[in-house]
Amino acid sequence: MNTEKTFVALKPDAVKRGLIGELISRFERKGYKIIGLKMIQPTNALIEEHYKEHIGKPFYAGLVRYFLSGPIVAMAVEGVNVIKGVRQIVGATNPDNADVGTIRADYAQIMSQNAVHASDCVESGEREINVWFKPEELCTNWKTVSEMLIEELS
């Protein structure tokens, strides 16, 4: 089984709209294990480290303003093929292109406030988890019911 870790952030617009529980439940219902979870007010330093590949791009200043506008909920999520699965739950970056039933199709109207961030690959997931979480903030030594069932059937 290909167990991976990824980073997910509920962005300021989702937090301000009171969608935290609804959005977290989508990942839990899929059977993914949330190994790290915290609400945090991002700092310039955290945003710069997280989005360092976008520094200097035309949209970067707006992205920083947006992330500084309120708290986010940072999550480290683990599961079988979690990168692909989380990105399916989240939907396309532009809500206009997101499949019906995805978070962005259901809760976002514009791309610049699209409710959620999800890592695009294993390497990004690991790097982003390390930006937002200290190792001791991650709880990995437990099993979800989904994990137990997968092990039982393997």
C-alpha positions as CSV (number, residue, x, y, z in Angstrom):
1,M,0.0,0.0,0.0
2,N,1.3,3.5,-0.9
3,T,0.8,5.4,2.3
4,E,1.8,9.1,1.9
5,K,1.6,12.3,3.9
6,T,0.3,15.6,2.5
7,F,-0.4,19.2,3.7
8,V,-3.8,20.8,3.5
9,A,-4.7,24.3,4.6
10,L,-8.2,25.7,5.1
11,K,-7.7,29.2,3.9
12,P,-8.9,32.4,5.6
13,D,-12.1,32.6,3.6
14,A,-13.1,29.1,4.7
15,V,-12.3,29.8,8.3
16,K,-14.2,33.1,8.3
17,R,-17.2,31.4,6.8
18,G,-17.3,28.7,9.5
19,L,-16.6,25.8,7.2
20,I,-13.8,24.2,9.3
21,G,-15.8,21.2,10.6
22,E,-17.5,20.6,7.2
23,L,-14.3,20.6,5.3
24,I,-12.3,18.5,7.8
25,S,-15.1,15.9,7.8
26,R,-14.7,15.4,4.0
27,F,-11.1,14.1,4.5
28,E,-12.1,12.0,7.6
29,R,-15.1,10.4,5.7
30,K,-12.6,9.3,3.0
31,G,-10.7,7.5,5.7
32,Y,-7.6,9.7,5.8
33,K,-5.8,10.1,9.1
34,I,-5.3,13.7,10.3
35,I,-1.9,13.5,12.0
36,G,-1.5,17.2,12.6
37,L,-4.1,19.9,13.1
38,K,-3.9,23.5,14.3
39,M,-5.4,26.9,13.7
40,I,-2.8,29.6,13.1
41,Q,-2.5,33.2,12.1
42,P,0.1,33.1,9.3
43,T,3.1,35.4,9.5
44,N,5.0,36.9,6.5
45,A,7.8,34.4,7.2
46,L,5.6,31.3,7.1
47,I,3.8,32.5,3.9
48,E,7.2,33.3,2.3
49,E,8.5,29.9,3.1
50,H,5.4,28.1,2.0
51,Y,5.0,29.9,-1.3
52,K,8.7,30.6,-2.0
53,E,8.4,29.4,-5.6
54,H,5.9,32.2,-6.2
55,I,7.9,35.1,-4.9
56,G,8.2,37.8,-7.5
57,K,5.2,36.6,-9.5
58,P,2.5,39.2,-10.2
59,F,-0.1,37.6,-7.9
60,Y,2.3,37.1,-4.9
61,A,1.6,40.3,-3.1
62,G,-2.2,39.6,-3.2
63,L,-1.6,36.1,-2.0
64,V,0.3,37.3,1.0
65,R,-2.4,39.9,1.8
66,Y,-5.0,37.2,1.6
67,F,-3.2,34.8,3.9
68,L,-2.6,37.6,6.4
69,S,-6.3,38.4,6.4
70,G,-7.2,35.8,9.0
71,P,-6.3,32.5,10.5
72,I,-5.9,29.3,8.6
73,V,-6.3,25.7,9.7
74,A,-3.2,23.7,8.9
75,M,-3.5,19.9,8.6
76,A,-1.0,17.1,8.0
77,V,-3.0,14.2,6.4
78,E,-1.9,10.6,5.9
79,G,-3.4,7.8,3.8
80,V,-3.1,5.5,0.9
81,N,-2.5,7.6,-2.2
82,V,-3.5,10.6,-0.2
83,I,-2.0,13.2,-2.6
84,K,-4.3,12.2,-5.4
85,G,-7.3,11.6,-3.2
86,V,-7.1,14.9,-1.4
87,R,-6.7,16.8,-4.7
88,Q,-9.8,15.0,-5.9
89,I,-11.7,16.1,-2.8
90,V,-10.4,19.7,-3.2
91,G,-11.1,20.1,-6.9
92,A,-9.5,22.3,-9.6
93,T,-7.7,25.5,-8.4
94,N,-10.2,27.6,-10.4
95,P,-13.7,26.9,-8.9
96,D,-15.2,27.4,-12.4
97,N,-13.3,24.3,-13.5
98,A,-13.9,22.2,-10.4
99,D,-16.1,19.2,-10.5
100,V,-19.4,19.4,-8.8
101,G,-19.1,18.0,-5.3
102,T,-15.6,19.1,-4.7
103,I,-14.7,21.6,-2.0
104,R,-13.9,24.4,-4.5
105,A,-16.9,23.8,-6.6
106,D,-19.2,23.8,-3.5
107,Y,-17.6,26.6,-1.5
108,A,-15.6,28.9,-3.7
109,Q,-16.6,31.5,-6.3
110,I,-13.2,32.9,-7.3
111,M,-9.8,31.4,-7.7
112,S,-8.0,33.9,-5.4
113,Q,-10.3,32.8,-2.5
114,N,-10.8,29.1,-3.2
115,A,-11.2,27.9,0.4
116,V,-8.4,25.3,0.6
117,H,-4.8,24.5,-0.3
118,A,-3.5,21.0,-1.0
119,S,0.0,19.9,-1.8
120,D,0.5,18.8,-5.4
121,C,3.1,16.0,-4.8
122,V,4.8,14.0,-2.1
123,E,7.8,16.3,-2.0
124,S,5.7,19.4,-1.7
125,G,3.6,17.7,1.0
126,E,6.6,16.9,3.1
127,R,8.2,20.3,2.7
128,E,4.9,22.1,3.5
129,I,4.2,19.9,6.6
130,N,7.7,20.9,7.8
131,V,7.0,24.6,7.3
132,W,3.8,24.5,9.4
133,F,4.5,21.8,12.0
134,K,7.3,20.8,14.3
135,P,7.9,17.0,14.4
136,E,6.5,16.8,17.9
137,E,3.2,18.3,16.8
138,L,2.5,15.3,14.5
139,C,0.7,12.3,15.9
140,T,1.4,9.2,13.8
141,N,1.4,6.3,16.2
142,W,-2.3,5.3,16.0
143,K,-4.6,3.7,13.5
144,T,-7.9,4.8,11.9
145,V,-10.6,2.2,11.4
146,S,-9.9,2.5,7.6
147,E,-6.3,1.6,8.2
148,M,-7.3,-1.4,10.3
149,L,-9.7,-2.6,7.6
150,I,-7.1,-2.2,4.8
151,E,-4.6,-4.2,6.9
152,E,-7.2,-6.9,7.6
153,L,-8.1,-7.2,3.9
154,S,-4.5,-7.2,2.6
